Amino acid sequence: MSASRKTTLPAGEAIPVLGQGTAGIGEHSGSSRDEIAALKTGIDLGMTLIDTAESYADGGAEQVVAEAIDGQREKVFIVSKVHPHHASRLGVVTSCERSLRRLRTDRIDLFLLHWRGNVPLAETLDGFEALRSAGKIRYWGVGNFLIRDLKDLAAIPVGKLVQVNQIAYNLCRRDIECDLLPWCRERGVPIMAHSPICGGHLARDGRLARAAERYGCSRAQLALAWVLRQDGIVAIPKAGNVRHVRENRDALDLRLAPADLVELDRIFAMPRSTT
């Protein structure tokens, strides 16, 4: 069964709510065969959004993605990211061109500022817009922006063209629910949740054991299903092998009962504020 649930970017394009992350991929040549097979399996299962970055394995992750999408580029929505140290107007363009070469493609679908650094946002956005005008990227967004950063972004005339904010979101890290998530929802900007299983910690969290047993799933699947239950959220878990990819895909079909959501709210309480 393919992943059919989607959410819509502000630009109007629908993207899968369950994608594939690549942080940690491409670091060891001996693992590349399994990593490529995992990404290809995910594409076959409808997880056609693949998230990567120039900083992952110093470009190695992008090279693995290139192998996985060879011959099926049109099926895939590629997300990559520029490091803040490269986020000047010229640096953004140069970094994107390097990523394009590693990915062996002529365009990146969604290009993100990985996190906010010292370069003025307006300068970074000038670079993004130059890339968009040249057809080297289709859309741009941001990563790890807090509410104050998003407000600074909104104050820039082209800031309204932001398509996503990619940020950590999982049962252990719910602080964005206080202000950032509502702010983005009001403006129709999806959240792309990285680390939806908290770097694997939730896969071993005993507090999820009873609920996972009731659903006949793993703790990791339960944690991923909790993130995926919400509208306007895209999750990008990383999987290094085919079995793990299939487990992630199966989490998309889990529907958590209201009573279980209440119990998870009690166990993994949301902070009262972000301050």
C-alpha positions as CSV (number, residue, x, y, z in Angstrom):
1,M,0.0,0.0,0.0
2,S,1.3,3.4,-0.9
3,A,1.4,6.4,1.4
4,S,-1.6,8.5,0.2
5,R,-2.1,11.1,2.9
6,K,-0.8,14.5,2.0
7,T,-0.6,18.1,3.2
8,T,-0.5,21.2,1.1
9,L,2.2,23.8,0.9
10,P,1.3,27.5,0.9
11,A,2.2,27.5,-2.8
12,G,-0.6,24.9,-3.4
13,E,1.4,21.8,-4.0
14,A,0.5,18.6,-2.1
15,I,3.4,16.7,-0.5
16,P,3.4,13.4,1.5
17,V,2.9,13.7,5.3
18,L,5.4,10.8,5.7
19,G,8.8,11.3,4.1
20,Q,12.3,9.9,4.6
21,G,15.1,11.6,6.5
22,T,18.8,11.1,5.8
23,A,20.6,12.5,8.8
24,G,23.3,9.8,9.6
25,I,23.2,8.3,6.1
26,G,26.2,8.3,3.9
27,E,28.7,8.3,6.7
28,H,30.1,4.7,6.0
29,S,30.6,3.3,2.6
30,G,29.8,-0.2,3.8
31,S,26.3,0.9,4.7
32,S,25.4,2.5,1.4
33,R,23.8,-0.5,-0.2
34,D,21.3,-0.9,2.6
35,E,20.7,2.9,2.7
36,I,20.0,3.0,-1.0
37,A,17.7,0.0,-0.8
38,A,15.9,1.6,2.1
39,L,15.3,4.9,0.3
40,K,14.1,3.0,-2.9
41,T,11.7,1.0,-0.8
42,G,10.3,4.1,0.7
43,I,9.7,5.6,-2.7
44,D,7.9,2.5,-3.8
45,L,5.7,2.8,-0.7
46,G,4.8,6.4,-1.5
47,M,7.3,8.0,0.9
48,T,8.5,10.2,-2.0
49,L,9.6,13.2,0.0
50,I,13.3,12.8,0.8
51,D,15.0,15.2,3.2
52,T,18.7,15.7,3.1
53,A,21.3,18.5,3.7
54,E,24.8,19.5,2.6
55,S,26.0,19.0,6.2
56,Y,24.9,15.4,6.4
57,A,28.1,13.3,6.1
58,D,29.6,16.4,4.5
59,G,27.5,15.8,1.4
60,G,27.6,12.0,1.5
61,A,23.9,11.8,2.3
62,E,23.1,13.7,-0.9
63,Q,25.2,11.3,-2.9
64,V,23.3,8.3,-1.4
65,V,20.1,10.0,-2.3
66,A,21.3,10.5,-5.9
67,E,21.8,6.7,-6.2
68,A,18.4,6.0,-4.8
69,I,16.5,8.3,-7.1
70,D,18.4,7.4,-10.2
71,G,15.9,6.9,-13.0
72,Q,12.9,8.1,-11.0
73,R,13.6,11.7,-10.3
74,E,10.1,12.8,-11.4
75,K,8.6,10.7,-8.6
76,V,10.5,12.4,-5.8
77,F,10.2,15.6,-3.9
78,I,13.7,16.5,-2.8
79,V,14.4,18.7,0.3
80,S,17.9,19.9,1.0
81,K,19.4,22.5,3.3
82,V,22.1,25.1,3.3
83,H,24.4,25.5,6.3
84,P,24.0,28.9,8.1
85,H,27.7,29.6,7.5
86,H,27.0,29.5,3.8
87,A,23.8,31.6,3.9
88,S,25.1,34.8,2.3
89,R,23.5,35.7,-1.0
90,L,26.4,34.3,-3.0
91,G,27.0,31.4,-0.5
92,V,23.4,30.2,-0.8
93,V,23.8,30.0,-4.6
94,T,27.2,28.2,-4.4
95,S,26.0,25.7,-1.8
96,C,22.9,24.9,-3.8
97,E,25.0,24.3,-7.0
98,R,27.2,21.9,-5.0
99,S,24.1,20.1,-3.7
100,L,22.7,19.8,-7.2
101,R,25.9,18.2,-8.4
102,R,25.9,15.7,-5.6
103,L,22.2,14.9,-6.1
104,R,22.7,14.7,-9.9
105,T,19.6,16.7,-10.6
106,D,18.8,20.1,-12.1
107,R,16.6,21.4,-9.3
108,I,15.9,21.0,-5.6
109,D,12.2,21.0,-4.8
110,L,12.5,22.7,-1.4
111,F,15.6,24.4,-0.2
112,L,15.9,25.3,3.5
113,L,18.1,27.4,5.7
114,H,19.2,24.7,8.1
115,W,19.0,27.0,11.1
116,R,19.4,30.7,11.7
117,G,23.0,32.0,11.8
118,N,24.6,35.4,11.7
119,V,23.9,36.3,8.1
120,P,21.0,38.7,7.8
121,L,17.8,36.9,6.8
122,A,17.1,39.4,4.0
123,E,20.4,38.4,2.4
124,T,19.7,34.7,2.6
125,L,16.3,35.3,1.1
126,D,17.8,37.2,-1.8
127,G,19.9,34.1,-2.5
128,F,16.9,31.9,-2.3
129,E,14.9,34.1,-4.7
130,A,17.8,34.2,-7.2
131,L,17.9,30.4,-7.1
132,R,14.1,30.2,-7.6
133,S,14.2,32.6,-10.5
134,A,16.9,30.5,-12.1
135,G,14.9,27.4,-11.7
136,K,17.5,25.7,-9.5
137,I,15.0,25.5,-6.6
138,R,11.2,25.4,-6.7
139,Y,10.4,26.6,-3.2
140,W,12.3,27.6,-0.1
141,G,11.8,27.3,3.7
142,V,13.5,27.5,7.0
143,G,14.6,25.1,9.7
144,N,14.7,25.2,13.5
145,F,13.1,28.7,13.6
146,L,11.5,29.7,16.8
147,I,8.6,32.1,17.0
148,R,10.8,35.2,17.2
149,D,12.7,34.1,14.1
150,L,9.5,33.5,12.2
151,K,8.3,37.0,13.1
152,D,11.5,38.4,11.9
153,L,11.0,36.4,8.7
154,A,7.5,37.7,8.3
155,A,8.7,41.3,8.5
156,I,10.7,40.8,5.2
157,P,8.6,41.4,2.1
158,V,9.5,38.1,0.5
159,G,9.2,36.3,3.8
160,K,5.6,35.4,3.0
161,L,7.0,32.9,0.4
162,V,8.2,30.5,3.1
163,Q,6.8,27.0,2.6
164,V,7.7,25.1,5.8
165,N,9.5,25.3,9.1
166,Q,11.4,22.1,9.8
167,I,11.9,21.6,13.5
168,A,12.2,18.9,16.1
169,Y,8.8,17.6,17.2
170,N,8.0,14.5,19.1
171,L,6.4,13.3,22.3
172,C,9.5,14.3,24.3
173,R,9.7,17.7,22.6
174,R,6.3,19.4,22.5
175,D,7.3,22.9,23.2
176,I,6.3,24.1,19.7
177,E,2.7,23.4,20.7
178,C,2.8,26.5,23.0
179,D,3.1,29.2,20.3
180,L,5.1,28.1,17.2
181,L,2.7,25.5,16.0
182,P,-0.4,27.6,16.4
183,W,1.4,30.6,14.7
184,C,2.3,28.4,11.7
185,R,-1.2,26.9,11.5
186,E,-2.8,30.3,11.4
187,R,-0.7,31.1,8.4
188,G,-1.0,27.8,6.6
189,V,2.8,27.0,7.0
190,P,3.3,23.2,7.5
191,I,5.7,22.0,10.2
192,M,8.2,19.4,9.0
193,A,9.0,17.3,12.1
194,H,12.5,16.1,12.2
195,S,13.5,13.6,15.0
196,P,9.9,12.3,15.3
197,I,11.1,9.4,17.4
198,C,13.5,11.6,19.4
199,G,16.7,10.1,17.8
200,G,15.5,6.6,18.6
201,H,14.9,7.2,22.3
202,L,11.2,6.7,22.1
203,A,11.7,3.3,20.5
204,R,13.1,2.2,23.9
205,D,10.8,4.2,26.2
206,G,9.0,1.9,28.5
207,R,6.2,4.4,29.0
208,L,5.0,3.5,25.5
209,A,5.1,-0.3,26.1
210,R,1.4,-0.9,27.2
211,A,-0.1,1.3,24.4
212,A,2.1,-0.3,21.8
213,E,1.1,-3.7,22.9
214,R,-2.6,-2.8,22.5
215,Y,-2.1,-1.7,19.0
216,G,0.2,-4.6,18.1
217,C,3.0,-2.2,17.0
218,S,6.4,-1.1,18.1
219,R,7.0,1.8,20.5
220,A,8.6,3.7,17.6
221,Q,5.6,3.2,15.4
222,L,3.3,4.5,18.2
223,A,5.5,7.6,18.6
224,L,5.5,8.3,14.9
225,A,1.7,7.8,14.6
226,W,1.3,10.4,17.4
227,V,3.1,12.9,15.2
228,L,1.3,11.9,12.0
229,R,-2.1,12.2,13.6
230,Q,-2.1,16.0,13.2
231,D,-3.0,18.0,10.1
232,G,-0.3,20.2,8.7
233,I,2.6,18.0,10.0
234,V,5.1,16.2,7.8
235,A,7.3,13.7,9.6
236,I,10.7,12.7,8.2
237,P,12.1,9.7,10.2
238,K,15.4,8.2,9.1
239,A,15.7,4.5,8.3
240,G,18.9,2.7,7.4
241,N,17.3,-0.5,6.2
242,V,14.3,-1.9,4.4
243,R,12.7,-3.4,7.5
244,H,12.8,-0.1,9.3
245,V,11.3,1.8,6.3
246,R,8.3,-0.6,6.2
247,E,7.8,-0.2,9.9
248,N,7.7,3.6,9.4
249,R,5.2,3.3,6.6
250,D,2.9,1.1,8.7
251,A,2.8,3.8,11.4
252,L,0.9,5.9,8.9
253,D,-2.1,3.5,9.2
254,L,-2.3,3.6,13.0
255,R,-5.3,5.6,14.3
256,L,-4.8,6.4,18.0
257,A,-8.0,6.3,20.1
258,P,-8.9,9.4,22.1
259,A,-8.4,7.7,25.4
260,D,-4.8,6.8,24.4
261,L,-4.1,10.3,23.3
262,V,-5.3,11.6,26.6
263,E,-3.0,9.0,28.3
264,L,0.0,10.1,26.2
265,D,-0.8,13.7,27.0
266,R,-0.6,12.8,30.7
267,I,2.7,10.8,30.4
268,F,4.4,13.3,28.0
269,A,3.1,16.5,29.3
270,M,3.4,19.6,27.2
271,P,5.4,22.4,28.8
272,R,3.2,25.3,30.0
273,S,5.3,27.8,28.0
274,T,8.5,28.1,26.0
275,T,10.0,30.7,28.3
